[in-house]
Amino acid sequence: MHKNNLKRGDGMTEMEEHLEEELQEFKKEKETIRHIVGQLGSGTQRQNKIISRVFIVLIVALLAIGLASKKTDLTITLLVTVLVALFKLIWMLNESQRTNHFQFWILSTLEYKISEVDKRIRKIEKIVREKEEKNLTNSDKNLVV
């Protein structure tokens, strides 16, 4: 028998043990990636809420001051309020773009990792197939003799 096919005391071959280790490593990596992706939006959510509240308070304050004060024209107050709202919208789009870029980077990395794992699996399958064919030819020779 080939040394990779030797049975251990627990009934697992060395190859099965190696595959089990690979599976455990994959599960660890999967949990790490899940943790990173989970942190993607959660880290900035608190900051986003604070900034949104600041913008809302600023808009309400501008409107209140503009309406209460007879010195400023209502049109100017509304224009300044719309300008502040546009700043908030631009900020939101920028944050969305940053998040999407990071998600794209993570997905690209995952795609690369999956391609590497796929290549390794195909290589392992080829080796296993060759060993099975070799064992079949060896067993056929033993039957003939």
GUPAGU-486795 format. One line per field, with one value per residue: x, z, y of N, C-alpha, C in turn; residue number from 0; residue in three letters. Coordinates in pm, 1 decimal. Example, Ala and Ser with C-alpha at 12.3 -4.5 7.8 and 13.67 -1.06 7.14 Angstrom:
BEGIN
npx <- [1319.0  1285.0]
npz <- [780.0  708.0]
npy <- [-569.0  -225.0]
capx <- [1230.0  1367.0]
capz <- [780.0  714.0]
capy <- [-450.0  -106.0]
cpx <- [1320.0  1290.0]
cpz <- [780.0  787.0]
cpy <- [-330.0  3.0]
sero <- [0  1]
ronu <- [Ala  Ser]
***
This chain:
BEGIN
npx <- [84.3  35.9  203.0  35.3  -207.2  -214.1  -371.7  -479.6  -495.5  -747.8  -901.9  -888.9  -735.5  -414.8  -448.0  -719.3  -710.8  -552.9  -723.1  -928.7  -799.5  -759.9  -1026.6  -1095.3  -926.6  -1034.3  -1287.1  -1212.6  -1105.1  -1336.9  -1498.4  -1343.0  -1358.2  -1634.3  -1658.8  -1510.3  -1659.4  -1895.6  -1820.8  -1798.5  -2015.9  -2099.7  -1911.0  -1911.5  -2171.1  -2255.0  -2117.2  -2234.4  -2499.8  -2464.1  -2363.3  -2579.3  -2775.5  -2659.6  -2668.9  -2948.6  -3025.6  -2888.2  -3016.8  -3282.3  -3233.0  -3135.7  -3366.4  -3542.0  -3411.7  -3409.3  -3685.2  -3761.9  -3608.1  -3637.7  -3466.5  -3339.9  -3409.5  -3669.1  -3626.9  -3347.3  -3287.2  -3407.2  -3254.3  -2997.1  -3054.8  -3120.5  -2873.7  -2717.3  -2848.1  -2778.0  -2501.5  -2508.0  -2617.1  -2414.5  -2208.8  -2321.3  -2327.3  -2053.6  -1971.0  -2112.8  -1989.2  -1728.3  -1779.0  -1883.4  -1658.3  -1480.8  -1622.7  -1619.9  -1346.4  -1308.8  -1472.5  -1338.8  -1099.7  -1197.2  -1288.6  -1046.8  -929.2  -1109.5  -1067.9  -806.1  -843.9  -1011.0  -834.7  -654.0  -822.1  -890.3  -637.9  -588.8  -801.0  -720.4  -483.3  -588.1  -754.8  -560.4  -420.6  -621.8  -665.4  -416.7  -413.9  -625.1  -519.8  -304.1  -440.6  -572.0  -356.6  -271.6  -482.9  -458.8  -219.0]
npz <- [0.0  -58.2  114.3  183.2  195.1  412.2  684.9  981.0  1338.6  1410.0  1191.5  980.1  678.7  590.7  391.3  412.8  662.8  607.6  431.6  608.8  778.9  595.2  553.3  807.5  816.8  607.3  717.2  929.5  786.9  655.0  867.7  952.3  730.0  727.8  964.2  901.0  685.1  820.8  983.7  805.4  747.9  1004.6  1156.1  1071.1  1105.6  1344.9  1332.3  1099.1  1187.5  1381.0  1225.9  1051.6  1231.8  1313.1  1073.0  1038.5  1265.8  1207.8  969.1  1062.9  1252.3  1088.2  935.8  1140.9  1245.1  1018.4  975.8  1216.0  1228.9  1105.2  948.5  747.4  423.6  330.1  106.2  82.0  316.0  264.2  42.1  157.4  334.5  156.7  35.2  249.3  281.8  37.4  75.0  269.0  118.5  -74.1  95.3  187.3  -53.3  -103.1  118.1  61.8  -176.8  -84.5  82.9  -104.8  -267.1  -90.1  -39.0  -297.1  -323.1  -125.5  -229.9  -469.8  -369.8  -245.5  -470.5  -599.2  -404.5  -410.4  -669.7  -645.6  -458.4  -609.2  -814.4  -661.8  -572.5  -814.4  -885.5  -674.6  -719.9  -966.4  -894.1  -717.4  -893.0  -1069.7  -891.1  -823.6  -1072.0  -1106.5  -890.3  -973.2  -1207.6  -1097.1  -932.8  -1129.6  -1256.4  -1051.0  -1041.5  -1283.5  -1259.8]
npy <- [-119.2  230.3  497.4  711.5  595.3  434.0  281.0  432.8  404.7  499.7  452.1  628.5  727.3  867.9  1054.2  1116.6  1230.8  1453.4  1588.6  1643.0  1823.8  2031.3  2101.2  2199.2  2421.9  2569.4  2626.1  2793.4  3012.4  3090.5  3179.4  3394.4  3563.1  3606.2  3749.3  3981.2  4085.5  4130.6  4339.5  4539.4  4725.7  4783.5  4922.7  5186.4  5264.2  5385.0  5626.6  5726.7  5764.8  5962.8  6175.9  6210.9  6297.0  6537.7  6682.9  6695.3  6841.5  7077.5  7159.4  7196.0  7394.6  7602.7  7653.7  7732.4  7957.9  8118.0  8155.9  8274.8  8499.8  8819.4  8948.9  8804.0  8682.3  8455.9  8295.0  8286.9  8152.3  7902.8  7824.1  7798.0  7594.7  7386.1  7361.5  7264.4  7019.4  6904.4  6876.2  6678.3  6469.5  6433.9  6350.6  6108.2  5960.1  5940.8  5785.4  5552.1  5478.2  5422.5  5202.7  5019.2  4988.0  4862.4  4626.0  4517.3  4471.9  4275.4  4070.6  4020.6  3920.5  3690.6  3552.9  3500.3  3334.1  3119.8  3028.2  2936.7  2730.0  2567.9  2489.6  2340.3  2136.0  2011.8  1916.5  1738.2  1560.6  1457.0  1326.3  1134.0  992.0  889.1  723.4  542.7  423.5  307.4  129.8  -33.7  -147.7  -284.2  -465.5  -610.8  -730.9  -895.0  -1075.4  -1204.9  -1337.1]
capx <- [0.0  106.1  209.0  -79.2  -326.8  -201.2  -479.1  -438.5  -572.0  -885.3  -972.0  -871.7  -608.4  -343.4  -507.5  -843.8  -671.9  -508.6  -843.0  -999.4  -726.1  -792.4  -1163.1  -1092.2  -863.1  -1134.1  -1389.9  -1153.5  -1099.6  -1474.2  -1541.9  -1268.1  -1417.3  -1768.2  -1637.4  -1466.5  -1773.2  -1990.2  -1773.2  -1798.8  -2110.7  -2128.0  -1815.2  -1943.9  -2312.6  -2268.4  -2071.0  -2337.9  -2614.7  -2426.6  -2355.0  -2716.2  -2842.8  -2601.3  -2725.4  -3090.9  -3031.1  -2842.5  -3123.3  -3393.9  -3188.0  -3133.6  -3505.2  -3598.4  -3349.1  -3457.0  -3825.7  -3773.5  -3538.6  -3700.1  -3359.9  -3304.0  -3519.1  -3706.9  -3564.7  -3207.0  -3288.4  -3436.0  -3137.8  -2891.0  -3100.3  -3105.1  -2729.3  -2673.7  -2901.7  -2695.5  -2376.6  -2538.0  -2634.7  -2281.2  -2137.9  -2378.9  -2280.8  -1912.4  -1964.4  -2161.1  -1884.4  -1619.4  -1824.6  -1890.8  -1521.5  -1426.4  -1691.9  -1567.5  -1212.1  -1323.5  -1526.0  -1230.5  -1008.4  -1264.3  -1288.6  -910.8  -912.4  -1190.7  -998.3  -691.8  -896.6  -1059.4  -716.9  -602.0  -916.1  -873.1  -510.5  -608.8  -886.5  -638.2  -393.9  -670.1  -795.3  -442.1  -392.4  -726.2  -637.4  -296.8  -455.9  -706.0  -430.9  -227.1  -528.5  -595.8  -236.0  -270.6  -582.4  -409.3  -106.7]
capz <- [0.0  -61.1  250.7  207.6  211.5  531.7  781.2  1114.9  1440.6  1416.3  1069.2  877.7  607.7  602.7  296.4  473.3  771.9  544.5  381.8  727.4  820.9  496.0  579.9  927.8  778.0  527.7  808.7  1001.4  693.0  628.9  982.7  950.0  623.9  774.3  1065.2  832.0  609.4  919.4  1034.3  696.5  767.5  1144.7  1212.2  1034.7  1128.6  1453.8  1277.8  1005.6  1264.8  1443.8  1121.7  1004.6  1333.9  1306.0  955.4  1063.1  1360.6  1135.4  877.0  1142.5  1311.8  981.5  905.1  1255.4  1251.0  901.2  994.7  1333.2  1202.9  997.1  873.3  628.9  332.7  336.0  -8.6  116.7  418.0  197.0  -40.2  246.6  385.3  46.7  19.2  356.9  247.9  -72.0  135.3  333.5  11.0  -128.6  196.1  184.3  -175.1  -82.9  210.5  -11.6  -271.7  -8.2  125.6  -223.4  -309.8  2.9  -65.1  -423.3  -294.3  -53.5  -322.7  -562.3  -294.5  -230.3  -600.7  -618.8  -312.1  -460.6  -787.5  -595.7  -397.8  -720.2  -878.1  -572.4  -572.6  -942.2  -877.2  -583.7  -789.7  -1068.7  -824.0  -667.1  -1009.2  -1116.1  -793.6  -837.5  -1195.1  -1080.1  -804.3  -1053.6  -1296.7  -1010.7  -890.1  -1249.6  -1276.2  -946.8  -1077.7  -1398.1  -1217.8]
capy <- [0.0  357.9  549.0  798.7  514.1  351.2  301.3  469.1  333.6  548.3  414.4  730.8  723.9  994.4  1147.2  1162.8  1320.4  1578.1  1655.9  1692.6  1944.3  2134.8  2143.6  2282.1  2548.4  2640.6  2677.2  2907.5  3124.1  3132.6  3257.1  3520.3  3645.4  3644.5  3852.4  4103.3  4137.8  4180.2  4467.4  4637.0  4833.4  4812.0  5017.1  5324.2  5292.5  5481.6  5754.0  5772.8  5813.4  6090.4  6278.8  6235.8  6379.6  6672.4  6749.1  6723.4  6953.3  7195.7  7201.1  7248.1  7521.5  7704.0  7690.0  7805.4  8090.6  8192.4  8195.0  8362.1  8625.3  8897.0  9013.3  8724.8  8648.8  8314.4  8228.5  8261.6  8046.8  7776.3  7789.5  7749.5  7464.4  7290.3  7342.8  7174.1  6887.1  6852.0  6830.0  6550.2  6372.0  6406.3  6270.9  5973.1  5893.7  5910.0  5671.4  5435.2  5441.0  5360.9  5070.6  4933.9  4957.8  4764.0  4500.0  4466.1  4421.6  4148.3  3971.1  3984.2  3835.0  3561.0  3486.6  3449.3  3221.4  3008.6  2975.2  2860.0  2606.8  2486.2  2429.0  2237.1  2023.9  1940.6  1846.6  1624.6  1464.5  1392.2  1232.4  1022.7  914.1  814.6  617.3  441.4  349.2  229.2  18.9  -125.9  -223.7  -375.0  -573.9  -693.2  -811.7  -999.1  -1175.8  -1279.5  -1422.8]
cpx <- [87.2  100.6  92.3  -207.2  -319.3  -312.2  -418.7  -526.4  -717.4  -962.8  -957.6  -736.7  -542.0  -402.6  -638.3  -815.1  -629.0  -629.0  -924.8  -932.7  -756.2  -933.2  -1168.5  -1031.4  -960.7  -1241.7  -1339.0  -1150.5  -1238.8  -1526.9  -1470.9  -1328.4  -1555.4  -1757.8  -1599.8  -1583.0  -1878.9  -1950.7  -1780.0  -1891.4  -2125.9  -2033.7  -1852.4  -2090.3  -2331.8  -2227.4  -2175.8  -2458.9  -2584.6  -2425.4  -2494.0  -2791.5  -2790.4  -2660.1  -2873.0  -3105.5  -2990.9  -2951.1  -3240.4  -3356.2  -3185.6  -3275.3  -3567.0  -3541.9  -3399.1  -3599.7  -3840.8  -3711.5  -3602.6  -3594.5  -3325.2  -3428.7  -3545.1  -3641.9  -3419.3  -3197.6  -3312.3  -3319.0  -3022.9  -2928.2  -3084.9  -2956.8  -2674.5  -2724.4  -2822.2  -2559.6  -2395.2  -2551.0  -2499.6  -2201.1  -2187.8  -2331.6  -2133.8  -1895.4  -2008.7  -2055.6  -1768.6  -1656.9  -1829.9  -1753.1  -1460.8  -1492.0  -1641.4  -1429.3  -1219.7  -1373.9  -1421.2  -1131.2  -1068.2  -1264.8  -1151.7  -887.9  -987.3  -1124.4  -879.4  -736.9  -945.5  -943.9  -661.3  -691.4  -900.8  -743.4  -522.5  -694.0  -807.9  -546.2  -471.0  -712.2  -679.1  -409.8  -495.7  -701.8  -517.0  -330.6  -538.9  -617.0  -347.0  -314.0  -561.7  -476.1  -228.4  -372.0  -532.7  -301.4  -159.3]
cpz <- [0.0  77.8  282.4  232.5  333.8  629.2  915.6  1212.7  1444.8  1288.0  957.4  809.4  624.7  508.9  352.4  586.6  716.0  493.0  497.1  778.9  725.9  520.0  702.7  897.3  698.4  617.2  887.6  912.2  665.5  743.4  987.8  847.7  665.9  876.1  1000.2  757.2  704.8  974.4  929.4  723.3  912.8  1204.6  1185.3  1062.3  1237.8  1405.2  1182.3  1079.8  1327.0  1339.9  1067.2  1103.6  1330.9  1187.1  976.5  1157.8  1290.6  1041.4  953.5  1203.7  1207.0  946.1  1017.4  1263.3  1135.5  916.8  1109.5  1307.7  1085.2  908.6  745.2  549.3  341.2  222.5  21.2  219.9  354.1  110.6  44.8  302.0  279.5  23.4  125.9  328.7  134.1  -20.6  201.6  227.5  -50.6  -32.1  195.6  61.8  -163.1  9.2  141.6  -109.4  -199.6  34.8  8.0  -273.5  -219.9  -18.5  -194.4  -402.1  -223.6  -146.8  -424.8  -495.2  -276.5  -361.5  -629.0  -531.6  -362.9  -582.7  -744.9  -536.0  -507.2  -791.5  -792.2  -570.9  -701.1  -941.7  -788.6  -650.8  -895.7  -1004.9  -774.7  -782.1  -1060.1  -1022.2  -802.6  -962.2  -1175.9  -992.9  -881.7  -1145.6  -1215.6  -964.9  -1008.0  -1276.1  -1175.1  -978.2  -1191.6  -1353.2  -1131.4]
cpy <- [123.3  420.1  643.4  720.4  424.2  385.1  337.9  392.8  374.9  522.0  516.6  713.0  860.3  1098.2  1202.9  1260.1  1456.0  1657.0  1713.9  1820.3  2060.0  2190.2  2234.8  2419.5  2634.2  2701.8  2797.3  3031.5  3179.3  3219.3  3392.6  3614.8  3693.8  3758.1  3985.2  4166.2  4193.7  4315.7  4577.3  4754.8  4873.9  4914.3  5160.8  5358.4  5396.9  5620.9  5812.1  5829.1  5949.0  6201.7  6310.6  6324.5  6523.5  6748.9  6784.2  6842.3  7083.1  7248.9  7262.0  7383.3  7632.8  7749.6  7772.5  7946.1  8176.8  8238.8  8293.7  8498.9  8696.1  8962.3  8936.6  8691.9  8497.9  8235.0  8194.7  8150.2  7910.7  7731.2  7734.7  7612.6  7355.8  7260.6  7247.7  7032.3  6824.0  6803.6  6694.1  6440.4  6334.3  6320.1  6126.5  5896.6  5853.5  5789.0  5542.3  5385.2  5371.6  5218.5  4974.3  4894.9  4849.9  4627.4  4437.5  4405.5  4286.6  4039.3  3927.0  3891.1  3695.9  3483.1  3425.8  3326.2  3099.2  2945.6  2889.9  2726.8  2512.9  2416.7  2316.2  2113.1  1942.8  1859.5  1723.1  1517.9  1388.5  1288.9  1111.4  932.3  828.0  698.9  506.4  356.7  258.4  107.7  -83.2  -210.1  -322.2  -493.5  -665.8  -782.8  -924.1  -1109.2  -1264.7  -1378.6  -1530.0]
sero <- [0  1  2  3  4  5  6  7  8  9  10  11  12  13  14  15  16  17  18  19  20  21  22  23  24  25  26  27  28  29  30  31  32  33  34  35  36  37  38  39  40  41  42  43  44  45  46  47  48  49  50  51  52  53  54  55  56  57  58  59  60  61  62  63  64  65  66  67  68  69  70  71  72  73  74  75  76  77  78  79  80  81  82  83  84  85  86  87  88  89  90  91  92  93  94  95  96  97  98  99  100  101  102  103  104  105  106  107  108  109  110  111  112  113  114  115  116  117  118  119  120  121  122  123  124  125  126  127  128  129  130  131  132  133  134  135  136  137  138  139  140  141  142  143  144]
ronu <- [Met  His  Lys  Asn  Asn  Leu  Lys  Arg  Gly  Asp  Gly  Met  Thr  Glu  Met  Glu  Glu  His  Leu  Glu  Glu  Glu  Leu  Gln  Glu  Phe  Lys  Lys  Glu  Lys  Glu  Thr  Ile  Arg  His  Ile  Val  Gly  Gln  Leu  Gly  Ser  Gly  Thr  Gln  Arg  Gln  Asn  Lys  Ile  Ile  Ser  Arg  Val  Phe  Ile  Val  Leu  Ile  Val  Ala  Leu  Leu  Ala  Ile  Gly  Leu  Ala  Ser  Lys  Lys  Thr  Asp  Leu  Thr  Ile  Thr  Leu  Leu  Val  Thr  Val  Leu  Val  Ala  Leu  Phe  Lys  Leu  Ile  Trp  Met  Leu  Asn  Glu  Ser  Gln  Arg  Thr  Asn  His  Phe  Gln  Phe  Trp  Ile  Leu  Ser  Thr  Leu  Glu  Tyr  Lys  Ile  Ser  Glu  Val  Asp  Lys  Arg  Ile  Arg  Lys  Ile  Glu  Lys  Ile  Val  Arg  Glu  Lys  Glu  Glu  Lys  Asn  Leu  Thr  Asn  Ser  Asp  Lys  Asn  Leu  Val  Val]
***
